[in-house]
Amino acid sequence: MEVETSVNMEVDNSFNTEEGNDKKRETKQLESRSLLMPHLREYCPASNLAFNEHVNKLIAEGKKVYHFAFGQSPFPVLKSAQKSLGEHAWQSAYLPVAGLPELRARICNFHSKLDGLVHLQSDNVVVGPGSKELIFLLLHVFDGDVLILSPSWTTYKPQTLLAGKKAIEVSTKFEDNWKIKPKDLEKIIMENCVSPNRLLIFCNPDNPTGTCYSAEDLEALSVVLRKHNTIVLSDEIYARLHFDNNHISIAKVYPEGTILSSGISKWASAGGWRLGYSIYPSELKELNKAVCSAASHTYSCAPAPVQYAAVRLFCYEEDTMSYVLHCRRILAAVAKYCYKQLTSVGVKAVMPTSGFYIFPDFEILKPAFDRRGIETCTQMCEALFEETNVAVMAGGPAFLRPTHEFTVRLCYINFDGARALVGSEKFGVDEPLTDAFLHEYCLPVVEGIQAIKKWVVDHLEMKKPK
Ligand SMILES: Cc1ncc(COP(=O)(O)O)c(C=O)c1O
């Protein structure tokens, strides 16, 4: 305590002189002047990560929360991959910037086998510490207009801004299952793009809507993309979780213009391992090389032990296939349950076809919200959290939606994935999982959805919620 006081005294004294007063003025000036780039003055932390930290803090303090606000796999990493990671812990040398050659070759085989993408070459694969980082570097080196769909994953626009570019938004509609119509894309390109180069960021299967594009959708889209010299960053990180195991990549119909982005965070449940990749077509070699240069000057390489262990995952052996099959069908059953229950009380939703998310719209409660003075989806989510302990992420600007639309992103992954996997294996693979299964293995989701349902019904019946 004494020491602290004497240090403070010393500091204070230095300000009691002429020189001290100058320092004081300079400090004041520094404090009042922003040191941030002008285009980043409104910049905020990733809203999903910040909210997750807040909810986890409340849970740690003992609050009961149905945590539907963060999209992280509930399942454990496959045992064989965990073992492989341990065995490679000694691999401490830097690896080539673009990634371990064997891993890059495996990644190509994997997409050739599962997506029918026979044109991929391992020289065109870049492995990095998460696909997020690689998308960010691409946004930095690309010279041209960036088009982003709305609703959008919460990261694309902030990354675009961070890269010093403006995001051109292309809105989709609930009535179209939140899928972009080629003619709408064409109109936006013609009316808003100023550069002859365009990059569309395309998430398929989509976060936050859970929607997927068919072969016909993609074919029609590719016509507009080719016509308007627009390349695509196709974020297919949820592809392996397609509930019918029927994912179709846009790289199949537009190989020369598609950069395929994926990783092990979702299907292999290894988000914290930080490994993702981009696969460039030979036609976009210039961008590929620039991203590798940027990688060499920023992160050097993805973690070596993780790259060796990932080789095991991309071999896609029997145990991996079975693991993915069970993860997929558990998620499919949970998604269907959420969709059925929410729509049964009038909430608008599109049935998800892959991944961890549903994007319901609580428009039906607008009259009740008017009576309560709830005007925005953030206010709605605050009331929902307060009154039901259900945490969901408000739609609104984070997802490029209007503030007054009552859409939310609900992540239906609040259950013990390890237990659910054992249950699904015991259940056998011939029959789809039942609601009884969900009550036994995914109870927090069931309870949370029932709580939302009751909240909706209470509002519709104009009862004052507890
Ligand atoms: C659509 C989408 N793309 C990319 C990522 C990030 O992936 P990675 O862990 O490979 O950086 C996520 C994670 O939430 C995501 O939802």
Ligand as a Chemical Component Dictionary entry (heavy atoms), coordinates in Angstrom:
data_LIG
# 
_chem_comp.id                   LIG 
_chem_comp.type                 NON-POLYMER 
_chem_comp.pdbx_formal_charge   0 
_chem_comp.three_letter_code    LIG 
# 
loop_
_chem_comp_atom.comp_id 
_chem_comp_atom.atom_id 
_chem_comp_atom.alt_atom_id 
_chem_comp_atom.type_symbol 
_chem_comp_atom.charge 
_chem_comp_atom.model_Cartn_x 
_chem_comp_atom.model_Cartn_y 
_chem_comp_atom.model_Cartn_z 
_chem_comp_atom.pdbx_ordinal 
LIG C1 C1 C 0 -20.209 -19.972 -41.766 1  
LIG C2 C2 C 0 -18.954 -20.121 -40.986 2  
LIG N1 N1 N 0 -17.781 -20.035 -41.608 3  
LIG C3 C3 C 0 -16.620 -20.145 -40.946 4  
LIG C4 C4 C 0 -16.622 -20.348 -39.579 5  
LIG C5 C5 C 0 -15.302 -20.367 -38.831 6  
LIG O1 O1 O 0 -14.623 -21.466 -39.095 7  
LIG P1 P1 P 0 -13.132 -21.705 -38.587 8  
LIG O2 O2 O 0 -13.255 -22.265 -37.225 9  
LIG O3 O3 O 0 -12.604 -22.655 -39.622 10 
LIG O4 O4 O 0 -12.401 -20.408 -38.608 11 
LIG C6 C6 C 0 -17.812 -20.465 -38.882 12 
LIG C7 C7 C 0 -17.815 -20.637 -37.431 13 
LIG O5 O5 O 0 -18.720 -20.320 -36.716 14 
LIG C8 C8 C 0 -19.021 -20.346 -39.604 15 
LIG O6 O6 O 0 -20.199 -20.454 -38.994 16 
# 
loop_
_chem_comp_bond.comp_id 
_chem_comp_bond.atom_id_1 
_chem_comp_bond.atom_id_2 
_chem_comp_bond.value_order 
_chem_comp_bond.pdbx_ordinal 
LIG C1 C2 SING 1  
LIG C2 N1 SING 2  
LIG C2 C8 DOUB 3  
LIG N1 C3 DOUB 4  
LIG C3 C4 SING 5  
LIG C4 C5 SING 6  
LIG C4 C6 DOUB 7  
LIG C5 O1 SING 8  
LIG O1 P1 SING 9  
LIG P1 O2 DOUB 10 
LIG P1 O3 SING 11 
LIG P1 O4 SING 12 
LIG C6 C7 SING 13 
LIG C6 C8 SING 14 
LIG C7 O5 DOUB 15 
LIG C8 O6 SING 16 
# 
